Amino acid sequence: MADNNIQTLLQKPRQDCTEYEIAQIEEWELSNGPLSLLQTAVRSNTQVLISLRSNRKLLARVKAFDRHSNMYVEL
């Protein structure tokens, strides 16, 4: 039943959604979308390999992130 509710919310245009519905969509996207990997890393405090623009790699623990993949990390 919850999956049907989320599917209808995902098909609905964002401008027609209430703030509560948008919060539900964003929570679902964090737990099931591509950002779920970062969310799992934050919760389990595991190290992740981050590839930087300068072709360097950084091994760090993610403390926080946002939807734009900006991250606060601990080395």
C-alpha positions in Angstrom: 0.0 0.0 0.0 2.8 2.4 0.8 4.5 1.7 -2.5 1.3 2.7 -4.3 1.2 6.0 -2.4 4.8 6.8 -3.2 4.3 5.9 -6.8 1.3 8.3 -7.1 3.3 11.0 -5.3 6.3 10.5 -7.7 4.0 11.0 -10.7 2.4 14.1 -9.3 4.0 17.4 -10.3 6.0 19.0 -7.5 4.2 22.3 -7.6 0.9 20.4 -6.9 2.3 18.7 -3.8 1.9 19.8 -0.2 5.0 20.3 2.0 4.2 17.0 3.8 4.0 15.2 0.5 7.4 16.7 -0.7 8.9 15.6 2.6 7.6 12.1 2.1 9.1 12.0 -1.4 12.5 13.3 -0.3 12.6 10.8 2.6 11.8 8.0 0.1 14.5 9.2 -2.3 17.1 9.3 0.5 16.3 5.7 1.5 15.8 4.2 -2.0 17.4 6.5 -4.5 21.0 6.9 -5.5 21.8 8.9 -2.4 20.9 5.9 -0.3 24.5 4.7 -0.6 25.7 7.9 1.1 22.9 7.6 3.7 24.1 4.1 4.5 27.7 5.3 4.8 26.6 8.0 7.3 24.5 5.7 9.4 27.2 2.9 9.5 30.2 5.2 9.8 32.0 3.3 7.0 34.8 4.8 4.9 34.0 5.7 1.3 36.4 6.4 -1.6 35.7 9.8 -3.1 37.0 10.8 -6.5 37.8 14.5 -6.7 37.9 16.7 -9.7 41.7 16.9 -9.6 41.9 13.2 -10.3 42.8 12.5 -6.7 41.1 10.1 -4.5 40.1 10.6 -0.8 39.3 7.9 1.7 37.1 9.3 4.4 34.0 8.9 6.5 31.0 10.9 5.5 29.4 12.8 8.4 26.7 14.7 6.4 25.7 15.4 2.8 23.0 17.2 0.8 21.1 16.5 -2.3 23.8 18.1 -4.4 26.4 15.6 -3.1 28.2 18.2 -1.1 29.8 16.3 1.8 31.2 16.9 5.2 33.8 14.3 5.8 36.2 13.1 8.5 39.6 12.0 7.3 
